[in-house]
Amino acid sequence: MQQKPPLILPRGLILVASVWLILSWSVAIGFRPPVEASSASYTPGVRLMLISAVIGLIIGWPMLRLSLGTASYPIKQTVLDLVVLLALVQVVVWPLRLVTPWSPARTAALDATLVAWTVLAGAIVASAVGTQRAGPRNIAIVACLCMCLAGPSLAILGLHMRPLDGFSHRLLQIGPLLEVHALSGGGRTAPRAAEWMWIGIVAAAAAATWSVLGVMAMMRSKDADRPATFE
């Protein structure tokens, strides 16, 4: 029986994610302080940097991972990737309070939004990274692209349609890009109950998807351990 290679720390992912964040910071904010340093002067650049971070988490990472070889431990490898990425998210998001007017509650909501959508994207990655077939991998990449870009596309399309009621208009704006954009523009106010509700819905979807993956992995493990019978 061929022994599987050991699970290793994704050093390449750490390097790529760090470079992505540094480039996002340099493009959105730059390394030179503004003439009048204030939260009002920093916030637009910070919001742009967070949008870039979302694209890296929901599109860049899945495309990178799914373009590599088959993972020997799909769920464990994806969880390890998530630990690395979400640790970087914490390092980036919370210090931004120093240059923005965000309250602790709004910062927590932004953090929770990034975490929930990234974990959901991770479930999609884990479902396909263990196979060599191009079909499931391409479907997973398309799913991540739609998850990130469908909301903005529908929102733009909705601007040219007949007037929509509040709930329908809100459905057109769901997605990590628009969620982060809306939350980061709230200033000092606390997030609304509806914003927390949508974060909870995404988190529940991520938890449900990971639960299904876990059950399927347990079933495959039992089938592999079952001795073969010959009639």
N, C-alpha and C positions, 0 to 999 in steps of 0.2 A: 504494500500500500504506500503510495507516494505521500510523503509528509509535506504538509502545507508550510510555506515560509512564515516566519514570525511576523506579528503585527509590529509595525515600526512607526515612529513619530513622523508626521508629514512635514519634514523640514522645508521641502520645496514650497509647500503651501504657506508656511509661515513667512518665508522670504517674499513670495509673490504678493501675499496679502499686505505685508508691511510696505512694500514698494507701491502698491496700489493706493494705500492710505496716504503715503507721503506725497505721491503725485497729485492725488485729489486735493490735499491741503495746499500744495504749491499753486495749483491751477485756480482753485476757488478763492483762496485767501492770500497766498503769497507769504514770503518770509519777512517782508518789510512791513512794519506797523503803519496803520493809516495816520494821516496828519493829525486828526483828532480821534484818538483811540477811545471808543465807547462801544457799548453793546449794540447801538444802532448801526455803527459802521461795520461791526464784525458779523452781525446776524445774517445778512444776505449771503455772505461767503460761506458761513457755517452751514446754512441750509443747502447750498449747492454741493458742499462737500458730503453731506449726509445722503443726498440723492445719488452721488457717485458711489458712496459706500453701499447703498441698496443695490445698485446695478452690479457691483462686484460680488455681493453676497448671493443674490438671487439668480443672476445670469452667469457672471464670470466664473465663480467657483463650480457650479454644476457642469458648465461646458469644459472646464479644465479637468475635473475628476472623471467625467464620462468620456473624455478623449484619450485617457490613459488605458493601461491594461486592465484586465479583469481583477477585481479585488478578491483575495482569498477569503476575507471575512467582511462581507459587504456591510453588515449592520455595525460591527465593531469599528471598522475603518471610518465609516461615515460619522459615527458618534465621536470618534477621536478628532476628525476634521471639525465637527461642530464645537467641541471643547476649545480648540485652538481659535476658531473664528469668533466665537462668542466672548472669549476672554479678551480678544482685541477690541471687540465692540465696547466692552465695559471700560477699557483703557481710553477709548476715544470719546464716548458719549458723556460720561460724567464730568470730566474736566471742562467740557464746553460751557458749563454753567458759569465759569469765570469770565467768559466773553459774551454771554447772551443774557437776556432778561428772564430766562426760563425759571419757573419755580421748581422745587424738588419733585412735585407731583407731575409736572409736565415733562421733566427729564425722565422720570420713571416710566411715563407712558411712551415716550419715544424709544426708550430702551426696550420695553416690553414689546413694542411693535416690531422692532428689528429682530428681537429674539424669536417671536412667534412665527414671523414669515420665514426666517432662516431655518428654523426647525422644520417647518412644513416643506420647504425646498429640500432639506436634508432627507426627508422621508421619500421624496421623489427620486433623489439620487440613489438612496439605498436600495430602492426597488429595482434599479437597472444596472448598477455598477458591478453586480456579481455575475453578469452574463456577457458572453462574447458577441452575442447577436447585435447587429447594428439597429434592427428595428426597435427593440425596447429602449435602447440608449437614445435614439433619435426622438422617440416619443417623449422620453423624460426631458430632453432638452427643450422640445417644443412646449411642453407643459410649463416649464420654468419661464420660458419667454412669454407665454400667454399670461401667466400669473403676474408677471411684472409689468407687461406693456398693455394688456387688454384694458385695464382701467383707464389709463390716459387716452387710449385710442377711442374708447366708448365715450369718454367725457368730451373729447373734441367733436366726435360725431354728434353727441347730444346737443351741442351748441347750435347745430344747424337743423335740428329737428323741432317739432312743435314743443311748446312749453310743457315741462314735466312737473308732476307733483313732487313734494319734498322727498318722499321715500324712493321714488323712481330715480330722481336726480342723484340721490345718495348711492344707489346701487351702481350707477354709471361711474362713480368715483372710487369704488373699492379697489384696493391693491396697495402694495407696499410703497410705491412711489408717491401716490396721492395721499396716503395716510401720513407718511413722514412729512410731506410738504405741508399738509394742513396742521399737523401737530406742532411743527417747528415754527409756524407763523402765529401761534397763539399768545406769544408774549408772556406776561407774568400771571395770566389767569390759569386757574386749574382746568384740567381737561373735563369736558362735559361727560355726563353719564353715557350718552350715546357713543362717544369715542371709546370709553372703556368697554362698552358692550361689544363693539366690533373687534377690539383686541381680544376679548374673551372668546369670540366666535372663531377667530383664526387660531388661537391657542387650542381650543377644543378640537378643531379640525386636525391640527398637527398631532395632538395626543391620540385621536382616533386612528389616524393613518399609521402612526408608529405602533399602536396596539395591534392593528391588523398585520403589519409586517412581523411583529414578534410572534404572533400566533402561527403565521405561515412558516416562520423559521423553525419553531418548535415541531410543527407537523413534519417538515422535511427531515429534521434531525431524528424523529422517531422512525420514519420510513427508512432512513439510512441504517439505523441500528437494528432494524428488524431482520432476522436471519432469512436468507432466501430459501424457498421451498421448491421442490421439484416433483412434478407429478409423473 
